[in-house]
C-alpha cells in the first residue's frame, strides 16, 4: 500500500512540475539520469468504434504492445496520474509513448480523466491520435460551413500534402482514391475543412463543389500538445485506411517502436508440368471430378502450358520485375511425355529458363496424401479398414512422392529448398468434413525428407501450426480457378458459383451467409476483364498492403491458353507502384522465408501476451529485453546503431524511410540496445 501511494505521489509531483523543461526532455547536455523513461507501449481508449479498432489492429499486426481501456466496461481502470506515469529506480517513467482516442475528448472536456491525460501528454511530450472526429475549431479546423464540405467520400480522390510526404506519409507516392466497392452503399463519410493556426494538413481532398482543398487528416499543435486529427470514418479493411495506417503509427510513435510492417506479395503457380482438368460449361462441373456425373474426363482436352506459354512467362517476369514460384509435379510431366511421343517441349523450355524461377516441390504425381478416398458416393468419404479404422496413405508412399520429385529436380539442375513442400490440394493435412485430422503418417514423411514448411490453405487454416517438426505456411487461394484456361470459361464458372438459382446459377451464394450473389450473370465475353480482374486484384492488393506475408496461389492452367492470371498480377503490381514510393517496395519472399516470418511473429506475440517484454527509450537510447532466444522486431530512424560491448554496428535494413529488422542482444549482453541518430 505504501509503495502504491509513493508512486502516485511521485507521478503527481512530476505532472505538476511544469512540462518538458522540468524533466530535461530534449535539453542538450542534460544528465541521462534526469531524462524520463518512455515505455514503448501505446494506450488505446476504445469506445467500440471501427476507427479505434482499425488502429488497434494495425498496432497488433505491426507487433507494437498496447493496453486497451474499454469505455464500455464499468470495471475499467480510471485514467489518472498514477495510471499514466510513475518512477523506476528514481527515473520518472511515462507508461505509454502514444495515446489513441476515439475523438479529441472522450472523457468530456474539463473532466478529471481528460485533464489527467492532457497533463500527461504535455509533460512527457506524448502524441495523441483522434481516431475520428468532426471538423470544428477545438481540433484546429474551421467548420465545414466555412468553405468546407461534409458527405460521402466514396470514389473521391485525395492526396498527401507536401508536409505529409516530408513527414510520416513519405512512403506514399501522393494521390489515392477512396474505395467505392458498391454504388448502392455509402462506404466512407468525412468532413473536409480548412486548417486554422497550429494545424498542418497531411492529407487533403479538393472541396466538392467548392474552391481549393481541405484537410481529412493532419496534426494540430496547441497548448503544448500534439494531436493527429482524422475527420473521415473507416474500418481496418478499407484500402484508404490500409494506405495511411503505417503513417498514423509512425506519427504516433515518433518513428521509434517495437514491431515492423512491410508490404508483401508472392504468387505460387501450382501443378507445373501437370495437366489440369477443364470446366464443362454445359454441365457446370469438371469431368473427372467425383461430383461431375456422366463423365470421367476421358475425351475432354485438359489444360496444360505450352513451350510458348513458358517463354511468355519468363519474359513477363523480366518485363514486370516479379518472380513467380513454380510449384511442380515432375512425375505428372513424365507421364504426359510418355503419352505424347517421349518429348515435352514445355519441360525443355522451362528447364532452359530454370534460373529465372523459384521452384517448390509439389510431390511427384500430385496424389491425395490423406486418407484413402472412397468415391462411391458424393461427397467422397474416407475408406475404412476391416476393423473400422481409417485407411491412410502410408508414410513410405508419401515420402517417396516428396523424394522422387526432389531428386528429379536436382538431377536437372533446378535450385530448390528441400525444406519447402506444397502437397497436392494441401492433402495430408486435415480437411473438413471428411478428414478432421492430419494423416498420422504425414509428419514422419515430412521429417524423413527434411521438410520444415508445408503449405496449407488459408481459407481453411489461416493460422500457422505444427505438423510434427514442420510448420504450415497458409496460402491465399486466388479467385482464378484451376480448371479454366480461357476468360469465357472463367466467367462461366464464376457465374455458376456467384449467381442465384433464378439467374441460372448454383445458388451457392444464396446458401452461404458469407457470400453475395451477383446482381446479374456476367457477360462471358467481357466479364472476366471488366469485373473479375478488378475484384481479385483489389482483394490481393488488400492482403499485400496489410503487412501479411502469406503467399497467393493459382495454377499452371492460368498461364496457358488465354493466360488469364497475368491481368490480375499486372493490375496488382501497377496499382501498388502507383500508390507507393520507391522506398517501399513489395517484398516477394519464398515459402521458407514466409514461414520463418510467421513463426517469429507468433513467438513475439506470445512474449508480449505473457508480459515478458520490457522496452523503453531514455533520450536517444532504446533498450529492449525479451525472453532468451526470442528475436525482437524494431522500427527506428535511419542512422540508428546497435550497441555492442565494443563499438556499434548498423541496425536493420531500410524500408519506407525507416530501418526495420529482427534482432537480439549482442554477445554477453542481456538486452538489445539501440542508439538513435
C-alpha positions as CSV (number, residue, x, y, z in Angstrom):
1,X,0.0,0.0,0.0
2,X,2.8,2.4,0.9
3,X,4.6,1.7,-2.4
4,X,1.5,2.4,-4.4
5,X,0.9,5.6,-2.5
6,X,4.6,6.6,-3.1
7,X,4.3,6.1,-6.9
8,X,1.1,8.1,-7.1
9,X,2.6,11.0,-5.1
10,X,5.8,11.0,-7.2
11,X,3.9,10.9,-10.5
12,X,1.6,13.7,-9.4
13,X,4.5,15.8,-8.4
14,X,6.1,15.3,-11.8
15,X,3.0,16.2,-13.6
16,X,2.7,19.4,-11.6
17,X,6.4,20.2,-12.1
18,X,5.9,22.3,-15.3
19,X,6.3,20.3,-18.5
20,X,9.2,19.3,-20.7
21,X,12.0,21.5,-19.4
22,X,11.5,20.4,-15.8
23,X,12.1,16.8,-17.0
24,X,15.0,17.8,-19.3
25,X,13.2,16.4,-22.3
26,X,15.2,17.3,-25.3
27,X,17.6,19.6,-23.5
28,X,21.1,19.2,-24.9
29,X,23.6,18.1,-22.3
30,X,21.0,17.1,-19.7
31,X,22.1,14.3,-17.5
32,X,20.7,10.9,-18.6
33,X,19.5,10.2,-15.0
34,X,17.1,13.2,-15.2
35,X,15.7,12.3,-18.5
36,X,12.4,10.4,-18.3
37,X,11.9,6.8,-19.4
38,X,9.3,6.4,-22.1
39,X,8.0,2.9,-22.3
40,X,7.4,1.6,-25.9
41,X,3.8,0.8,-25.5
42,X,0.6,2.5,-26.7
43,X,-2.6,3.3,-24.8
44,X,-5.8,2.7,-26.7
45,X,-9.0,4.1,-25.3
46,X,-11.7,2.1,-27.1
47,X,-15.4,3.1,-27.3
48,X,-16.2,0.3,-29.8
49,X,-16.0,2.4,-32.9
50,X,-14.4,0.8,-36.0
51,X,-11.8,3.6,-36.3
52,X,-10.2,2.9,-33.0
53,X,-10.3,-0.8,-33.6
54,X,-8.7,-0.3,-37.0
55,X,-5.7,1.5,-35.4
56,X,-5.5,-1.2,-32.7
57,X,-5.4,-3.9,-35.5
58,X,-2.5,-2.0,-37.1
59,X,-0.7,-1.9,-33.8
60,X,-1.2,-5.7,-33.3
61,X,-0.2,-6.5,-36.9
62,X,2.9,-4.5,-36.6
63,X,3.9,-6.1,-33.2
64,X,3.5,-3.0,-31.0
65,X,2.4,-3.7,-27.5
66,X,-0.6,-1.7,-26.4
67,X,-3.0,-1.5,-23.4
68,X,-6.7,-1.2,-24.1
69,X,-9.1,0.8,-21.8
70,X,-12.7,-0.1,-22.8
71,X,-15.0,2.8,-22.2
72,X,-18.0,0.4,-22.2
73,X,-16.6,-1.6,-19.3
74,X,-17.9,-0.4,-16.0
75,X,-14.9,-2.0,-14.3
76,X,-12.3,-0.3,-16.4
77,X,-9.4,1.5,-14.7
78,X,-9.6,5.2,-14.1
79,X,-7.3,7.3,-16.2
80,X,-5.3,9.3,-13.7
81,X,-1.8,10.4,-13.0
82,X,-0.9,7.0,-11.3
83,X,-2.3,5.0,-14.2
84,X,-0.2,7.0,-16.7
85,X,3.2,7.6,-15.0
86,X,5.4,6.6,-12.1
87,X,9.1,6.2,-11.3
88,X,11.5,3.4,-11.9
89,X,14.7,3.4,-9.8
90,X,14.3,7.1,-9.3
91,X,13.7,7.8,-13.0
92,X,10.3,9.3,-14.0
93,X,8.5,6.9,-16.3
94,X,5.8,7.5,-18.9
95,X,4.0,4.3,-19.3
96,X,2.8,5.0,-22.9
97,X,4.6,6.5,-25.8
98,X,1.4,7.4,-27.6
99,X,-2.4,7.6,-27.0
100,X,-5.2,6.6,-29.3
101,X,-8.6,8.1,-28.5
102,X,-12.0,7.8,-30.3
103,X,-12.1,11.6,-30.6
104,X,-10.4,14.6,-29.0
105,X,-12.1,14.4,-25.6
106,X,-13.9,11.1,-25.0
107,X,-14.0,11.7,-21.2
108,X,-15.5,15.1,-21.6
109,X,-13.8,18.4,-21.8
110,X,-12.6,19.6,-18.4
111,X,-13.3,16.2,-16.7
112,X,-10.7,14.8,-14.3
113,X,-9.7,12.0,-16.6
114,X,-9.4,14.2,-19.6
115,X,-7.4,16.7,-17.6
116,X,-5.0,14.0,-16.3
117,X,-4.5,12.7,-19.8
118,X,-3.8,16.1,-21.3
119,X,-1.4,17.0,-18.5
120,X,0.4,13.7,-19.1
121,X,0.8,14.4,-22.8
122,X,2.0,17.9,-22.2
123,X,4.5,16.8,-19.5
124,X,6.1,14.0,-21.4
125,X,5.6,15.1,-25.0
126,X,3.2,12.2,-25.7
127,X,1.2,12.5,-29.0
128,X,-2.5,11.7,-29.3
129,X,-4.5,10.3,-32.2
130,X,-8.1,11.4,-32.5
131,X,-9.3,8.4,-34.5
132,X,-12.4,10.1,-35.9
133,X,-13.9,13.4,-35.2
134,X,-15.8,16.2,-36.9
135,X,-14.4,19.5,-38.2
136,X,-14.5,22.3,-35.6
137,X,-12.2,24.8,-34.0
138,X,-11.4,22.7,-30.9
139,X,-9.4,20.4,-33.3
140,X,-7.8,23.2,-35.3
141,X,-10.3,23.3,-38.2
142,X,-12.9,25.6,-39.5
143,X,-16.5,24.4,-39.5
144,X,-17.4,22.8,-42.8
145,X,-19.9,25.7,-43.4
146,X,-16.8,27.9,-43.7
147,X,-15.5,26.8,-47.1
148,X,-15.6,23.1,-46.3
149,X,-17.9,20.2,-47.0
150,X,-19.3,17.0,-45.4
151,X,-20.6,13.9,-47.1
152,X,-19.8,10.6,-48.8
153,X,-16.1,10.2,-49.9
154,X,-16.8,7.1,-52.0
155,X,-14.6,7.2,-55.1
156,X,-13.2,10.6,-54.4
157,X,-9.5,11.4,-54.9
158,X,-7.3,12.5,-52.0
159,X,-3.6,13.4,-51.9
160,X,-0.8,13.5,-49.5
161,X,0.4,17.1,-49.0
162,X,4.0,18.2,-49.1
163,X,4.1,18.2,-45.3
164,X,2.7,14.7,-45.2
165,X,5.3,13.4,-47.7
166,X,8.1,15.2,-45.8
167,X,6.7,13.7,-42.6
168,X,5.1,10.4,-41.6
169,X,3.5,9.6,-45.0
170,X,6.6,9.8,-47.2
171,X,6.2,6.2,-48.2
172,X,3.2,7.1,-50.4
173,X,3.5,8.5,-53.9
174,X,0.9,11.1,-53.3
175,X,-2.6,10.6,-54.7
176,X,-5.1,7.8,-53.9
177,X,-8.8,7.2,-54.2
178,X,-11.4,6.3,-51.5
179,X,-12.9,2.9,-52.2
180,X,-16.3,2.7,-53.9
181,X,-16.9,-1.1,-53.9
182,X,-20.7,-0.8,-54.2
183,X,-22.5,2.0,-55.9
184,X,-25.6,1.5,-53.7
185,X,-23.8,1.5,-50.3
186,X,-22.2,4.5,-48.6
187,X,-18.8,3.3,-47.5
188,X,-17.0,6.4,-46.2
189,X,-18.2,9.6,-44.7
190,X,-16.0,12.6,-43.9
191,X,-15.6,16.2,-43.1
192,X,-13.4,18.3,-45.4
193,X,-12.3,21.6,-43.7
194,X,-9.8,24.4,-43.8
195,X,-7.0,24.4,-41.2
196,X,-6.6,27.1,-38.6
197,X,-3.4,28.3,-36.9
198,X,-1.4,25.4,-35.5
199,X,-2.9,22.8,-37.9
200,X,-0.7,21.1,-40.5
201,X,-2.6,19.0,-43.0
202,X,-1.1,15.7,-44.2
203,X,-3.9,14.5,-46.4
204,X,-6.2,16.9,-48.4
205,X,-9.1,16.5,-50.8
206,X,-10.5,19.0,-53.3
207,X,-13.5,20.6,-51.7
208,X,-16.5,19.1,-53.6
209,X,-18.5,21.9,-55.3
210,X,-16.2,24.5,-53.7
211,X,-12.8,26.0,-54.1
212,X,-9.4,24.8,-53.1
213,X,-8.8,21.8,-50.9
214,X,-9.5,20.9,-47.3
215,X,-8.0,18.5,-44.7
216,X,-9.0,15.0,-43.9
217,X,-6.0,14.2,-41.7
218,X,-3.5,16.4,-40.1
219,X,-1.6,17.5,-37.0
220,X,-2.9,20.1,-34.5
221,X,-0.2,21.5,-32.3
222,X,-1.6,23.6,-29.4
223,X,-1.3,24.1,-25.7
224,X,1.9,22.2,-25.5
225,X,0.3,19.1,-27.1
226,X,0.1,17.4,-30.5
227,X,-3.0,15.7,-31.9
228,X,-3.4,13.7,-35.2
229,X,-6.9,14.7,-36.2
230,X,-8.8,12.3,-38.6
231,X,-12.1,13.6,-40.0
232,X,-13.3,10.6,-42.0
233,X,-14.8,7.3,-40.9
234,X,-13.1,4.0,-41.8
235,X,-12.5,0.4,-40.8
236,X,-9.4,-1.8,-40.8
237,X,-10.2,-3.4,-44.2
238,X,-10.7,-0.3,-46.3
239,X,-7.9,0.5,-48.7
240,X,-7.7,4.2,-47.7
241,X,-7.0,3.2,-44.1
242,X,-4.6,0.5,-45.1
243,X,-2.6,3.1,-47.1
244,X,-2.5,5.6,-44.3
245,X,-2.2,3.1,-41.3
246,X,1.6,3.0,-41.5
247,X,1.9,6.8,-41.3
248,X,-0.6,7.0,-38.4
249,X,1.5,4.6,-36.4
250,X,4.8,6.3,-37.3
251,X,3.4,9.7,-36.3
252,X,2.0,8.2,-33.0
253,X,5.3,6.6,-32.1
254,X,7.7,9.2,-33.4
255,X,9.1,6.5,-35.7
256,X,10.6,4.6,-32.8
257,X,8.6,1.5,-31.9
258,X,8.6,-2.3,-31.4
259,X,7.5,-4.4,-34.3
260,X,7.8,-3.8,-38.0
261,X,5.5,-3.6,-41.0
262,X,6.3,-4.3,-44.7
263,X,4.2,-5.0,-47.8
264,X,4.4,-8.5,-49.3
265,X,3.3,-10.2,-52.4
266,X,4.3,-13.7,-53.5
267,X,2.5,-15.9,-56.1
268,X,2.7,-19.7,-56.3
269,X,1.8,-21.4,-59.6
270,X,0.7,-25.0,-58.7
271,X,0.7,-28.1,-60.9
272,X,3.6,-27.0,-63.2
273,X,4.3,-29.8,-65.7
274,X,0.9,-31.5,-64.9
275,X,-2.2,-31.0,-67.0
276,X,-5.3,-29.6,-65.2
277,X,-8.9,-30.7,-65.8
278,X,-11.3,-28.4,-67.7
279,X,-14.6,-26.9,-66.6
280,X,-17.6,-28.2,-68.7
281,X,-19.7,-25.1,-69.5
282,X,-22.7,-27.2,-70.4
283,X,-22.8,-29.5,-67.4
284,X,-21.4,-26.9,-65.0
285,X,-18.9,-29.3,-63.5
286,X,-15.4,-30.6,-64.1
287,X,-15.4,-34.1,-65.8
288,X,-13.2,-36.4,-63.9
289,X,-14.2,-34.9,-60.5
290,X,-16.1,-37.1,-58.2
291,X,-19.2,-34.8,-58.2
292,X,-19.4,-34.5,-62.0
293,X,-22.0,-37.1,-63.1
294,X,-22.0,-38.5,-66.6
295,X,-18.3,-38.5,-67.5
296,X,-14.9,-39.4,-66.2
297,X,-13.0,-36.8,-68.1
298,X,-11.9,-39.1,-71.0
299,X,-12.0,-37.2,-74.2
300,X,-12.0,-33.8,-72.5
301,X,-9.0,-31.8,-73.5
302,X,-7.0,-31.0,-70.3
303,X,-5.3,-27.6,-69.8
304,X,-1.5,-27.6,-70.0
305,X,1.0,-24.9,-70.7
306,X,2.9,-25.0,-74.0
307,X,6.6,-24.1,-74.7
308,X,5.3,-20.7,-76.0
309,X,3.4,-20.2,-72.7
310,X,6.7,-20.9,-70.8
311,X,8.6,-18.5,-72.9
312,X,6.0,-15.9,-72.3
313,X,6.2,-16.5,-68.5
314,X,9.9,-16.0,-68.5
315,X,9.7,-12.7,-70.5
316,X,6.7,-11.5,-68.4
317,X,8.8,-11.8,-65.2
318,X,11.6,-9.7,-66.8
319,X,9.2,-7.1,-68.0
320,X,7.4,-6.7,-64.7
321,X,10.3,-7.3,-62.2
322,X,8.5,-10.1,-60.4
323,X,9.4,-13.7,-59.8
324,X,6.8,-16.5,-59.8
325,X,7.2,-19.6,-57.6
326,X,6.8,-22.7,-59.9
327,X,5.2,-25.4,-57.8
328,X,5.9,-28.5,-59.8
329,X,4.9,-32.2,-60.3
330,X,7.7,-33.8,-62.3
331,X,6.2,-37.2,-62.4
332,X,3.0,-35.9,-63.9
333,X,5.1,-34.3,-66.6
334,X,6.9,-37.5,-67.2
335,X,3.6,-39.3,-67.6
336,X,2.4,-36.7,-70.1
337,X,5.7,-37.1,-72.1
338,X,5.4,-40.8,-72.3
339,X,1.9,-40.5,-73.7
340,X,3.0,-37.9,-76.3
341,X,5.8,-39.5,-78.2
342,X,8.5,-39.2,-75.5
343,X,9.1,-35.5,-75.9
344,X,8.0,-32.4,-73.9
345,X,8.7,-29.0,-75.3
346,X,7.2,-27.4,-72.2
347,X,9.6,-29.0,-69.9
348,X,12.5,-28.3,-72.2
349,X,11.6,-24.6,-72.3
350,X,11.1,-24.3,-68.6
351,X,14.3,-26.1,-67.8
352,X,16.2,-23.8,-70.2
353,X,14.9,-20.9,-68.2
354,X,15.1,-22.7,-64.8
355,X,17.3,-20.0,-63.2
356,X,14.6,-17.4,-63.7
357,X,12.1,-19.0,-61.4
358,X,11.8,-20.1,-57.8
359,X,10.9,-23.8,-57.6
360,X,8.9,-25.6,-54.9
361,X,8.2,-29.3,-54.5
362,X,4.6,-30.3,-55.2
363,X,5.1,-34.1,-55.0
364,X,5.9,-36.3,-57.9
365,X,2.4,-37.1,-59.3
366,X,0.1,-35.0,-57.2
367,X,-1.8,-37.8,-55.4
368,X,-4.1,-37.3,-52.4
369,X,-1.9,-37.8,-49.4
370,X,-4.6,-38.1,-46.7
371,X,-7.0,-40.9,-46.2
372,X,-7.7,-43.3,-49.0
373,X,-10.7,-41.8,-50.7
374,X,-13.9,-43.8,-51.1
375,X,-15.6,-42.2,-54.2
376,X,-18.6,-44.5,-54.5
377,X,-20.7,-41.7,-53.1
378,X,-20.8,-37.9,-53.4
379,X,-19.3,-36.4,-51.5
380,X,-16.5,-38.8,-51.0
381,X,-15.6,-40.3,-47.6
382,X,-12.5,-41.8,-46.0
383,X,-12.2,-45.6,-46.7
384,X,-12.1,-47.9,-43.7
385,X,-10.0,-50.9,-42.7
386,X,-11.8,-54.1,-41.8
387,X,-11.6,-53.1,-38.1
388,X,-13.4,-49.8,-38.8
389,X,-10.3,-47.5,-38.6
390,X,-9.4,-45.0,-41.3
391,X,-7.3,-46.2,-44.2
392,X,-4.4,-43.8,-44.7
393,X,-1.8,-43.4,-47.4
394,X,1.4,-44.8,-45.9
395,X,4.4,-42.9,-44.7
396,X,6.6,-44.7,-47.3
397,X,4.3,-43.6,-50.1
398,X,4.2,-40.0,-49.0
399,X,7.9,-39.9,-48.5
400,X,8.5,-41.4,-52.0
401,X,6.3,-38.7,-53.6
402,X,8.4,-36.0,-51.9
403,X,11.8,-37.6,-52.5
404,X,11.2,-38.6,-56.2
405,X,10.2,-35.1,-57.1
406,X,13.1,-33.6,-55.3
407,X,15.6,-36.0,-56.9
408,X,14.2,-35.3,-60.4
409,X,14.7,-31.6,-59.9
410,X,18.2,-31.9,-58.6
411,X,19.2,-34.2,-61.4
412,X,18.2,-31.5,-63.8
413,X,20.0,-28.7,-62.0
414,X,17.0,-27.0,-60.5
415,X,17.7,-24.9,-57.4
416,X,15.1,-25.6,-54.8
417,X,14.8,-25.6,-51.0
418,X,14.1,-29.1,-49.7
419,X,12.6,-27.6,-46.5
420,X,9.6,-26.4,-48.6
421,X,6.7,-28.5,-49.7
422,X,3.2,-28.0,-51.2
423,X,1.2,-31.2,-51.2
424,X,-1.5,-31.7,-53.9
425,X,-4.7,-29.9,-52.7
426,X,-2.9,-29.4,-49.4
427,X,-3.7,-33.1,-48.8
428,X,-2.4,-35.0,-45.8
429,X,-3.5,-32.0,-43.7
430,X,-6.9,-32.2,-42.1
431,X,-9.8,-31.4,-44.4
432,X,-13.3,-31.0,-43.1
433,X,-15.7,-32.5,-43.1
434,X,-14.3,-35.8,-44.4
435,X,-10.9,-35.8,-42.7
436,X,-10.9,-34.0,-39.4
437,X,-7.3,-34.8,-38.6
438,X,-4.0,-34.9,-40.3
439,X,-2.8,-38.1,-41.9
440,X,-0.8,-39.6,-38.9
441,X,1.8,-40.7,-41.4
442,X,2.4,-37.2,-42.8
443,X,4.6,-35.8,-40.1
444,X,7.0,-38.7,-40.3
445,X,7.3,-38.4,-44.0
446,X,8.0,-34.7,-43.8
447,X,10.7,-35.4,-41.3
448,X,12.2,-38.1,-43.5
449,X,12.7,-35.5,-46.2
450,X,13.8,-32.5,-44.2
451,X,10.6,-30.6,-44.8
452,X,10.1,-27.7,-42.4
453,X,7.5,-25.6,-44.2
454,X,4.3,-27.3,-45.5
455,X,1.8,-25.2,-47.4
456,X,-1.8,-25.0,-46.1
457,X,-5.0,-23.4,-47.4
458,X,-5.6,-20.0,-45.7
459,X,-9.3,-20.3,-46.4
460,X,-9.4,-23.4,-44.1
461,X,-6.5,-22.8,-41.7
462,X,-5.4,-19.2,-41.6
463,X,-3.0,-19.7,-38.6
464,X,0.4,-21.4,-38.7
465,X,0.6,-24.6,-36.8
466,X,2.8,-27.6,-36.3
467,X,2.8,-30.8,-38.2
468,X,5.3,-32.9,-36.3
469,X,8.5,-30.9,-36.5
470,X,7.3,-28.9,-39.6
471,X,5.2,-25.8,-39.6
472,X,2.4,-24.8,-42.0
473,X,2.5,-21.8,-44.3
474,X,-1.0,-20.7,-45.1
475,X,-1.6,-19.6,-48.7
476,X,-4.4,-17.5,-50.1
477,X,-6.4,-19.2,-52.9
478,X,-6.9,-16.8,-55.8
479,X,-10.3,-16.5,-57.4
480,X,-8.8,-17.6,-60.7
481,X,-9.9,-21.2,-60.9
482,X,-7.6,-24.2,-61.6
483,X,-10.0,-25.7,-64.1
484,X,-10.2,-22.9,-66.6
485,X,-7.8,-21.8,-69.4
486,X,-9.9,-19.1,-71.1
487,X,-11.7,-15.9,-69.9
488,X,-15.0,-17.3,-71.1
489,X,-14.6,-20.5,-69.1
490,X,-13.6,-18.4,-66.0
491,X,-16.7,-16.1,-66.3
492,X,-19.0,-19.1,-66.9
493,X,-17.8,-20.9,-63.8
494,X,-17.9,-17.7,-61.8
495,X,-21.5,-17.2,-62.8
496,X,-22.3,-20.7,-61.7
497,X,-20.8,-20.0,-58.3
498,X,-22.0,-16.4,-57.7
499,X,-25.4,-16.2,-59.3
500,X,-28.8,-17.2,-57.8
501,X,-30.8,-20.2,-58.9
502,X,-33.3,-17.8,-60.6
503,X,-30.4,-16.4,-62.7
504,X,-29.3,-19.9,-63.7
505,X,-26.5,-20.3,-61.1
506,X,-25.9,-23.0,-58.5
507,X,-27.4,-20.8,-55.7
508,X,-24.4,-21.5,-53.6
509,X,-24.2,-17.7,-53.0
510,X,-27.8,-17.8,-51.6
511,X,-27.0,-20.7,-49.2
512,X,-23.8,-19.2,-47.8
513,X,-24.3,-16.3,-45.4
514,X,-20.7,-15.1,-46.0
515,X,-21.3,-14.9,-49.8
516,X,-23.0,-12.3,-52.0
517,X,-24.8,-13.1,-55.3
518,X,-24.2,-11.1,-58.4
519,X,-27.0,-8.8,-59.4
520,X,-26.9,-10.5,-62.9
521,X,-24.7,-13.0,-64.6
522,X,-21.5,-11.7,-66.2
523,X,-21.2,-11.5,-69.9
524,X,-18.9,-14.4,-70.6
525,X,-17.1,-12.4,-73.4
526,X,-16.3,-9.4,-71.2
527,X,-17.0,-10.3,-67.6
528,X,-13.5,-11.6,-66.7
529,X,-11.7,-8.3,-67.7
530,X,-14.4,-5.9,-66.6
531,X,-15.4,-7.5,-63.3
532,X,-13.4,-10.5,-62.1
533,X,-9.9,-9.0,-62.6
534,X,-10.5,-5.7,-60.7
535,X,-12.3,-7.6,-57.9
536,X,-9.5,-10.2,-57.5
537,X,-6.7,-7.5,-57.8
538,X,-8.4,-5.4,-55.1
539,X,-8.5,-8.4,-52.8
540,X,-4.9,-9.4,-53.4
541,X,-3.6,-5.8,-53.1
542,X,-5.5,-5.6,-49.8
543,X,-3.5,-8.6,-48.5
544,X,-0.3,-7.1,-49.8
545,X,-0.6,-3.8,-48.0
546,X,-1.8,-5.3,-44.7
547,X,1.7,-6.5,-43.5
548,X,0.6,-10.0,-44.5
549,X,3.4,-12.2,-46.0
550,X,1.2,-15.2,-46.8
551,X,1.6,-16.2,-50.4
552,X,-1.2,-16.4,-53.0
553,X,-1.7,-19.4,-55.3
554,X,-3.1,-20.1,-58.7
555,X,-2.4,-22.9,-61.2
556,X,-0.4,-23.5,-64.4
557,X,-3.6,-23.7,-66.3
558,X,-3.9,-19.9,-65.7
559,X,-0.7,-19.3,-67.6
560,X,-1.9,-21.3,-70.6
561,X,-4.3,-20.5,-73.4
562,X,-5.8,-17.0,-72.6
563,X,-3.1,-16.7,-69.8
564,X,-5.7,-15.2,-67.5
565,X,-3.6,-14.9,-64.4
566,X,-1.4,-12.1,-65.9
567,X,-4.1,-9.4,-66.0
568,X,-4.7,-9.8,-62.2
569,X,-1.0,-9.7,-61.4
570,X,-0.4,-6.8,-63.7
571,X,-3.1,-4.7,-62.0
572,X,-1.9,-5.6,-58.5
573,X,1.7,-4.5,-59.4
574,X,0.6,-1.4,-61.4
575,X,-1.8,-0.2,-58.6
576,X,0.8,-0.8,-56.0
577,X,3.5,1.1,-57.8
578,X,1.1,4.0,-58.4
579,X,0.4,4.2,-54.7
580,X,3.7,3.7,-53.0
581,X,7.1,5.4,-53.2
582,X,10.2,3.6,-54.4
583,X,11.5,3.3,-50.9
584,X,8.6,1.0,-50.1
585,X,8.9,-2.0,-52.5
586,X,6.8,-5.1,-52.4
587,X,8.7,-7.9,-50.6
588,X,8.4,-11.2,-52.7
589,X,9.6,-13.9,-50.3
590,X,10.0,-17.6,-50.9
591,X,7.9,-20.1,-48.8
592,X,10.6,-20.8,-46.2
593,X,11.2,-17.1,-45.6
594,X,7.4,-16.5,-45.2
595,X,7.2,-19.4,-42.8
596,X,10.1,-18.0,-40.8
597,X,8.4,-14.6,-40.6
598,X,5.2,-16.1,-39.4
599,X,7.0,-18.1,-36.7
600,X,8.9,-15.1,-35.5
601,X,5.7,-13.1,-35.2
602,X,4.0,-15.8,-33.3
603,X,6.9,-16.1,-30.8
604,X,6.9,-12.3,-30.4
605,X,3.2,-12.0,-29.8
606,X,3.4,-14.9,-27.3
607,X,6.2,-13.0,-25.4
608,X,4.0,-9.8,-25.4
609,X,0.9,-11.7,-24.2
610,X,3.0,-13.2,-21.4
611,X,4.2,-9.7,-20.4
612,X,7.8,-10.8,-20.9
613,X,8.9,-7.9,-23.0
614,X,10.4,-4.7,-21.4
615,X,11.1,-1.8,-23.8
616,X,11.8,1.8,-23.3
617,X,13.5,4.9,-24.5
618,X,15.6,7.3,-22.4
619,X,16.9,10.1,-24.6
620,X,18.4,8.6,-27.7
621,X,18.9,5.1,-26.3
622,X,16.4,2.3,-26.8
623,X,16.5,-0.7,-24.6
624,X,14.6,-3.9,-25.2
625,X,14.5,-7.1,-23.1
626,X,12.7,-10.3,-24.2
627,X,12.9,-14.0,-23.3
628,X,16.2,-15.6,-24.3
629,X,16.2,-16.7,-28.0
630,X,13.2,-14.5,-28.9
631,X,14.0,-12.3,-31.9
632,X,12.9,-8.7,-31.4
633,X,11.3,-6.6,-34.2
634,X,12.1,-2.9,-34.0
635,X,11.5,0.1,-36.3
636,X,13.7,3.1,-35.9
637,X,15.0,6.1,-37.9
638,X,17.7,5.7,-40.5
639,X,21.2,6.0,-38.9
640,X,20.3,4.0,-35.8
641,X,23.1,1.8,-34.5
642,X,23.2,-1.3,-32.4
643,X,25.3,-1.0,-29.3
644,X,27.9,-3.8,-28.9
645,X,30.3,-4.4,-26.0
646,X,32.9,-2.5,-28.0
647,X,31.5,-0.1,-30.6
648,X,28.4,-0.2,-32.7
649,X,27.0,-1.8,-35.8
650,X,24.3,-0.9,-38.3
651,X,20.8,-2.0,-37.3
652,X,18.2,-3.5,-39.7
653,X,17.6,-2.7,-43.3
654,X,15.9,0.3,-44.9
655,X,12.2,0.2,-45.6
656,X,9.6,3.0,-46.1
657,X,12.1,5.6,-44.9
658,X,12.9,3.8,-41.6
659,X,15.3,1.0,-40.5
660,X,13.5,-2.2,-39.5
661,X,14.6,-5.7,-38.6
662,X,14.6,-8.7,-36.3
663,X,17.5,-8.7,-33.8
664,X,18.6,-9.8,-30.4
665,X,21.1,-8.8,-27.7
666,X,24.7,-8.9,-28.8
667,X,27.1,-11.4,-27.3
668,X,27.4,-11.2,-23.5
669,X,24.5,-8.6,-23.4
670,X,21.1,-9.1,-21.7
671,X,19.2,-6.5,-23.7
672,X,19.1,-5.2,-27.2
673,X,20.4,-1.6,-27.1
674,X,20.0,0.8,-29.9
675,X,21.5,4.3,-30.3
676,X,19.2,6.6,-32.2
677,X,20.7,9.2,-34.5
